[in-house]
Amino acid sequence: MANLLIEIGNTALKAAWSDGMTLGKTFRYQGEKTMDFILSLVRKEKPSVMVVSSVSCITDEEKDLLAAECRKLLILDSNHNEVKDRHFLPDYISYDRASSIIAARYLFHNKSCTIIDFGTTLTVDVTDSQGIYKGGNISLGCRTRFKALNRYSRSLPLVNTPGNPALYGHSVQTSMEAGVVSGILFEIEGYIGENAGGVVIFTGGDANYFAKRMKKPIFVICNLVLMGLAIIADEYAK
């Protein structure tokens, strides 16, 4: 039987079936009926292990509902820190970040890593060549920055992520486009410079957008979190 990996994030749910480290088709859902969507995935096939990583806590009722649909259920939320403890990661980091670190350790053994996740938030996590977690930071993601400019200023419009922004703008809109995109690029280039010589990994929804604007070699692994969950599921199965 295959394992089912589920990541419930700030804005969307991602899921995939896995066999060991091999991921199958990835599913994405953005809506309020999260449990209904998960149950739809197991309607035809029951997973051996179901791993649910969530930014919000899973209720006891939801846990019972999911447990009935698999042989083993593993909940990863702020009330369950055992997996982070086993992988020598601090309790305060979310499980999406923890999963990315676990996957990076597996993929880039004996190499230091800078993991940058471009999502609702922009997170940066750093490990040394022994895989030891050195720390990480959180700031606003790209779309969140545009929304914040619009929300907290009376005169600035809501601007979409531009296709090809200039370094400097020549209107209100292009100044906002350039300010947000260039600001993020300068930010991540600073982190990369601080950890020169290591592997740089981009993941998350805007990973490809910023990867093509980088001058230095990086790895883009969009399903890094799911890969980490696959490792966790495999460990739990054994």
ABEGO torsion letter per residue (X at the ends): XBBBBBBBBAABBBBBBBBEABBBBBBBBBBABAAAAAAAAAAABBBABBBBBBABBBBAAAAAAAAAABABBBBBBAABAAAAAAAGBBAABBAAAAAAAAAAAAABBGBBBBBBBBBABBBBBBBBAAGBBAEBBBBBBAAAAAAAAAAABAABBBBBBBABBBABBABAAAAAAAAAAAAAAAAAAAAAAAABGBBBBBBEAAAAAAAAABABBBBBBAAAAAAAAAAAAAAAAX
